[in-house]
Amino acid sequence: MLQKSEPRALRPMRSASTLKLTDITARAEQSEAFDHHEQIWLGEDETRGLTAIVAIHDTALGPALGGTRIWPHATFDAALTDALRLSRGMTFKAAIAAVPFGGGKAVIKADARTDKTPAMLEAYAEMLAALNGQYFTGEDVGLTLADADFLRARTPNISGTTQGGSGNPSPVTAHGVFLGLKAAVSHALDKEDLGGLTVAVQGLGSVGWSLCEKLHEEGARLVVADLDRTRAKQARAAFDAQTVDPAGIVATDADVFAPCALGAVLSTETIPTLKAKIVAGAANNQLARHEDAAELKRRGVLYAPDYVINAGGLINVAAELDPDGYDRSRVMERVARIPDALSNIFARSDAENRPTNDIAQAIAEERIRGARPG
């Protein structure tokens, strides 16, 4: 498997490049989201419209791996906070999933619908190549499978592509979330199937849609919400789902709330409105604050830590980088262990009377400490 490499000099950019690459770790240390991150890079190319942050959180377990998100954050600091929080989550996700990678994340500050151009992606590919193996990435919100293929043709550190890769990892992520959701239902409701239960799904992107397909086949009643009203109407037709306004999905009368959109949906403002007794979804950073999980537990809500339940996609793309080659059956075997990991966390949470995310973080940190020399 891949091993953590020693720090290397950055690869020089081609002479005609207009890309500026800057180490902004010192600046990032001023952010509340900074958590002993190893290095933060800023890539800027005014000519080609790129402003990209690559946050490398921890590489004790291996090189940093995480998706690239394209999102029109209102400010640079908001984009930086997003990258810092997401990269930290990737460290814990990799540790829990036992893949030989550390945590990283990239955020391109742009609107994927209007600002994403081949020139911008070419500049980003140059940035990734210049990082010289420090960071491996793939699709995320705003970065499509076609975009990943475009980048892969220009730099080798891209996974989740159709060009020699395994393709879209979203169905694998959704499968792991589905299995994890069932484990949460078993633990909280003592029910082994989903027939007759109501699941509120927030977000109908690739993962959310695939999850809805599985839930519908299992007999669950679906309530769905998406900013794209056409997508919501399609779900109503495909799954006989009830559609609600995105602003009201958290407060829906449901057994399970499955957040599958952007993060920070569970906060001091929204948690008191939550009616579901289980939170189990695909979104990253579902909690606005780590401490919000304690309020969920106080209210009797079982929370499946996001970086545990949604690890299927990471397991899949990490397998593409295995020197022995990609093995789909081995990937699915590892994804099938997600329910066991969650059940262990749920049991410890009950026994120790601690929030589930505290238990998950403790497990991840123990594994990371064990990988450090000395």
PyMOL commands that set and color helices and strands:
alter all, ss='L'
color gray80, all
select helices_A, chain A and resi 25-28+76-97+118-130+145-152+170-189+206-217+229-239+246-248+271-273+292-298+306-309+312-320+328-335+338-352+356-371
alter helices_A, ss='H'
color red, helices_A
select strands_A, chain A and resi 20-23+39-45+50-58+64-65+68-71+102-109+135-136+198-202+221-225+242-243+256-259+278-279+302-303
alter strands_A, ss='S'
color yellow, strands_A
deselect
rebuild
show_as cartoon
